[in-house]
């Protein structure tokens, strides 16, 4: 195996282990596009893990600056020798991926270093745009899908997936003393952040989670509208909206309590295959 093959295999292994849902979706792409998707998703994992891997804000800023400079190097034609940077550079070169989208992802991840929750639902959706939606836009570019419909679909799918993921990650974030639920909603429902850190749901938490889930469902409806204008090549990204819907359905069945393991666990693979069959049937 060449060094590039080793790096590509590393990216796929990381995505399979840390982001199995996107890995499942990426396997629907043509074989010659999968490595590019895995590189994008591995890059996302690298910057998303910043908060958890540093003990001080300044160290997090240094880590993110390293990635800014790594992106600089890729676009300057001098990529760093790194097991994610090298495959990412190859994907960027093959598909002419938009540089501004990478900058936006890194800048948005810098807000992960803040201690407080997003101010309101609008702020949370902006965060979802800068993370999930931007990554979805890059993935569609790597799949050769472009145009106004692609831009609108990537925003809807990415925001829905990010909001759903943040709901599922409430217990995980609480262990790191982080809350991504809107502060305005928490205050209105009298949910104490300290209780969340102790993994105590409280009476108001389901109401907060339901409002975030409703916002995610609105984006899923929008994604369905734009799906009609996109080619079958977009499926590895569009399927994320259907999977988000399955997660939201499970959360609803368990009373919108994001601290319940049953409410947030991953459905069986058979449910994923059913979601895929339903989506394929609409093309």
C-alpha positions as CSV (number, residue, x, y, z in Angstrom):
1,X,0.0,0.0,0.0
2,X,1.1,3.5,-0.7
3,X,1.3,6.2,1.9
4,X,-1.9,7.7,0.4
5,X,-3.7,4.4,0.6
6,X,-2.7,4.1,4.3
7,X,-4.0,7.6,5.0
8,X,-7.2,6.9,3.2
9,X,-7.7,3.7,5.1
10,X,-7.1,5.6,8.4
11,X,-9.8,8.1,7.5
12,X,-12.3,5.5,6.7
13,X,-11.6,3.6,9.9
14,X,-12.0,6.8,11.9
15,X,-15.3,7.6,10.3
16,X,-16.6,4.0,10.7
17,X,-15.7,4.1,14.4
18,X,-16.7,7.7,15.4
19,X,-19.3,8.6,12.8
20,X,-21.0,5.3,11.7
21,X,-24.1,7.0,10.3
22,X,-22.2,9.1,7.9
23,X,-20.1,6.1,7.1
24,X,-23.2,4.1,6.2
25,X,-24.4,7.0,3.9
26,X,-20.9,7.4,2.3
27,X,-20.9,3.7,1.3
28,X,-23.8,4.6,-1.1
29,X,-21.4,6.8,-3.1
30,X,-19.5,5.5,-6.2
31,X,-16.3,3.7,-5.1
32,X,-14.1,6.5,-6.6
33,X,-15.9,9.1,-4.4
34,X,-15.9,7.4,-1.0
35,X,-12.4,8.2,0.0
36,X,-13.1,11.9,-0.6
37,X,-16.2,11.7,1.6
38,X,-14.2,9.9,4.3
39,X,-11.5,12.5,4.2
40,X,-14.1,15.3,4.7
41,X,-15.8,13.5,7.5
42,X,-12.4,12.7,9.2
43,X,-11.5,16.4,9.0
44,X,-14.8,17.2,10.6
45,X,-14.0,14.8,13.5
46,X,-10.6,16.4,14.0
47,X,-11.9,19.9,14.5
48,X,-15.1,18.7,16.3
49,X,-13.0,17.0,19.0
50,X,-11.0,20.1,19.8
51,X,-12.9,21.0,23.0
52,X,-12.6,17.5,24.4
53,X,-8.9,17.2,23.7
54,X,-7.7,20.4,25.4
55,X,-7.6,21.7,28.9
56,X,-7.5,25.4,28.2
57,X,-9.2,27.7,25.6
58,X,-5.9,28.9,24.3
59,X,-4.8,25.3,23.5
60,X,-8.0,24.8,21.6
61,X,-7.4,28.0,19.6
62,X,-3.9,26.8,18.8
63,X,-5.3,23.4,17.6
64,X,-7.8,25.1,15.3
65,X,-5.1,27.5,14.1
66,X,-3.1,24.5,13.1
67,X,-6.0,23.3,10.9
68,X,-6.4,26.8,9.4
69,X,-2.7,26.7,8.4
70,X,-3.1,23.1,7.1
71,X,-5.9,24.3,4.9
72,X,-3.8,27.2,3.8
73,X,-1.0,24.7,2.8
74,X,-3.4,22.5,0.8
75,X,-4.6,25.4,-1.3
76,X,-1.1,26.7,-1.7
77,X,-0.1,23.3,-3.1
78,X,2.1,22.4,0.0
79,X,-0.1,20.1,2.1
80,X,1.3,19.0,5.5
81,X,2.3,15.4,6.0
82,X,-0.7,14.2,8.1
83,X,-2.9,11.2,7.9
84,X,-6.0,13.3,7.4
85,X,-4.5,16.3,5.6
86,X,-3.1,14.2,2.7
87,X,-6.4,12.6,1.7
88,X,-8.2,15.9,2.2
89,X,-5.8,17.6,-0.1
90,X,-6.5,14.9,-2.7
91,X,-10.2,15.5,-2.4
92,X,-9.9,19.2,-2.7
93,X,-7.7,18.9,-5.7
94,X,-10.0,16.4,-7.5
95,X,-13.2,18.4,-7.0
96,X,-12.1,22.0,-6.5
97,X,-13.8,22.2,-3.1
98,X,-14.8,25.6,-1.9
99,X,-12.1,27.0,0.4
100,X,-14.5,29.4,2.2
101,X,-16.5,26.4,3.5
102,X,-13.5,25.0,5.3
103,X,-12.8,28.3,6.9
104,X,-16.4,28.6,8.0
105,X,-16.3,25.1,9.7
106,X,-13.2,26.0,11.6
107,X,-14.4,29.4,12.7
108,X,-17.7,27.8,13.9
109,X,-15.9,25.2,15.9
110,X,-14.1,27.9,17.8
111,X,-17.4,28.6,19.5
112,X,-17.1,25.1,21.0
113,X,-14.5,26.7,23.3
114,X,-17.1,28.9,24.9
115,X,-18.6,27.8,28.2
116,X,-22.2,29.1,27.8
117,X,-25.0,27.6,25.8
118,X,-26.2,29.2,22.5
119,X,-28.4,32.2,23.4
120,X,-31.5,31.1,21.6
121,X,-32.8,28.7,18.9
122,X,-31.7,31.0,16.1
123,X,-28.1,30.9,17.5
124,X,-28.2,27.1,17.7
125,X,-29.4,26.9,14.0
126,X,-26.5,29.2,13.0
127,X,-24.1,26.8,14.7
128,X,-25.8,23.9,12.9
129,X,-25.3,25.8,9.6
130,X,-21.6,26.4,10.2
131,X,-21.0,22.7,11.1
132,X,-23.5,20.2,9.7
133,X,-24.8,22.3,6.7
134,X,-21.3,23.4,5.6
135,X,-20.0,19.8,5.8
136,X,-23.0,18.6,3.7
137,X,-22.3,21.3,1.1
138,X,-18.7,20.1,0.8
139,X,-19.9,16.5,0.5
140,X,-22.3,17.4,-2.3
141,X,-19.4,19.1,-4.1
142,X,-17.3,16.0,-3.8
143,X,-20.2,14.0,-5.3
144,X,-20.4,16.4,-8.3
145,X,-23.7,17.9,-7.3
146,X,-23.9,21.7,-7.5
147,X,-26.3,24.5,-8.1
148,X,-29.0,26.4,-6.2
149,X,-31.0,23.3,-5.3
150,X,-27.8,21.6,-3.9
151,X,-27.1,24.7,-1.8
152,X,-30.6,24.7,-0.3
153,X,-30.7,21.0,0.2
154,X,-27.3,20.9,1.9
155,X,-28.4,23.6,4.3
156,X,-31.7,21.8,5.2
157,X,-30.1,18.3,5.5
158,X,-27.1,19.6,7.4
159,X,-29.0,21.7,9.9
160,X,-31.5,18.8,10.5
161,X,-28.7,16.4,11.1
162,X,-26.7,18.7,13.3
163,X,-29.7,19.6,15.5
164,X,-30.6,15.9,15.8
165,X,-27.1,15.1,16.7
166,X,-26.9,17.8,19.4
167,X,-30.0,16.4,21.0
168,X,-28.6,12.9,21.0
169,X,-25.3,14.2,22.4
170,X,-26.8,16.0,25.4
171,X,-25.5,13.4,27.9
172,X,-22.1,13.3,26.2
173,X,-21.8,17.1,26.3
174,X,-23.0,17.3,29.9
175,X,-20.1,15.1,31.0
176,X,-17.7,17.7,29.6
177,X,-19.8,20.5,31.3
178,X,-21.1,21.7,27.9
179,X,-24.7,22.5,26.9
180,X,-25.8,23.1,23.3
181,X,-29.5,23.6,24.1
182,X,-30.6,27.2,23.7
183,X,-30.2,29.2,26.9
184,X,-33.5,31.1,26.3
185,X,-35.5,27.9,26.1
186,X,-33.7,26.4,29.2
187,X,-34.6,29.6,31.2
188,X,-38.2,29.6,29.9
189,X,-38.7,25.9,31.0
190,X,-36.7,26.4,34.3
191,X,-34.1,23.9,33.4
192,X,-31.0,24.3,35.5
193,X,-27.7,23.7,33.7
194,X,-26.3,22.2,36.9
195,X,-29.0,19.6,36.8
196,X,-28.0,18.7,33.2
197,X,-24.4,18.3,34.3
198,X,-25.6,15.8,36.9
199,X,-27.7,14.1,34.2
200,X,-31.0,15.0,35.9
201,X,-33.7,15.6,33.3
202,X,-36.1,17.8,35.3
203,X,-39.7,18.5,34.2
204,X,-38.8,21.2,31.6
205,X,-36.1,19.4,29.6
206,X,-38.4,17.5,27.3
207,X,-40.2,20.7,26.3
208,X,-36.8,22.2,25.3
209,X,-35.8,19.1,23.4
210,X,-39.1,19.1,21.6
211,X,-38.7,22.6,20.3
212,X,-35.2,21.8,19.0
213,X,-36.6,18.6,17.4
214,X,-39.4,20.6,15.8
215,X,-36.9,22.9,14.2
216,X,-35.0,19.9,12.9
217,X,-38.2,18.5,11.4
218,X,-38.9,21.7,9.6
219,X,-35.6,21.3,7.9
220,X,-36.4,17.7,7.0
221,X,-39.6,18.9,5.3
222,X,-37.5,21.5,3.4
223,X,-35.0,18.9,2.3
224,X,-37.8,16.8,0.8
225,X,-38.8,19.7,-1.3
226,X,-35.4,20.3,-2.7
227,X,-34.7,16.6,-3.2
228,X,-36.9,16.5,-6.3
229,X,-34.4,18.8,-8.1
230,X,-31.3,16.8,-7.3
231,X,-29.8,13.8,-9.1
232,X,-29.4,10.3,-7.5
233,X,-25.8,11.1,-6.9
234,X,-26.9,13.3,-4.0
235,X,-28.3,10.2,-2.0
236,X,-25.3,9.8,0.3
237,X,-26.1,13.3,1.7
238,X,-29.9,13.3,1.4
239,X,-30.2,10.0,3.4
240,X,-28.9,11.9,6.5
241,X,-32.3,13.7,6.6
242,X,-34.2,10.4,6.7
243,X,-31.9,9.0,9.4
244,X,-32.4,12.2,11.4
245,X,-36.1,11.6,11.2
246,X,-35.7,8.1,12.6
247,X,-33.7,9.4,15.5
248,X,-36.4,12.1,16.1
249,X,-39.1,9.5,16.0
250,X,-37.3,7.5,18.7
251,X,-36.9,10.6,20.8
252,X,-40.6,11.4,20.5
253,X,-41.6,7.8,21.5
254,X,-39.5,8.2,24.7
255,X,-41.1,11.5,25.8
256,X,-38.4,13.8,24.3
257,X,-36.1,13.1,27.2
258,X,-32.5,13.3,25.7
259,X,-31.0,11.9,28.9
260,X,-32.8,8.5,28.3
261,X,-30.5,6.0,26.7
262,X,-33.4,4.4,24.9
263,X,-34.4,7.8,23.4
264,X,-31.0,8.5,21.8
265,X,-29.5,5.1,21.0
266,X,-28.8,4.1,17.4
267,X,-31.6,2.1,15.7
268,X,-30.9,-1.4,14.4
269,X,-29.2,-1.6,11.0
270,X,-32.4,-3.0,9.6
271,X,-34.1,0.4,10.2
272,X,-31.3,2.1,8.3
273,X,-31.8,-0.3,5.4
274,X,-35.5,0.5,5.4
275,X,-34.9,4.2,5.4
276,X,-32.6,3.7,2.4
277,X,-35.2,1.7,0.6
278,X,-37.8,4.3,1.1
279,X,-35.6,7.1,-0.2
280,X,-34.5,5.0,-3.2
281,X,-38.1,4.4,-4.0
282,X,-38.7,8.1,-4.4
283,X,-36.1,8.4,-7.2
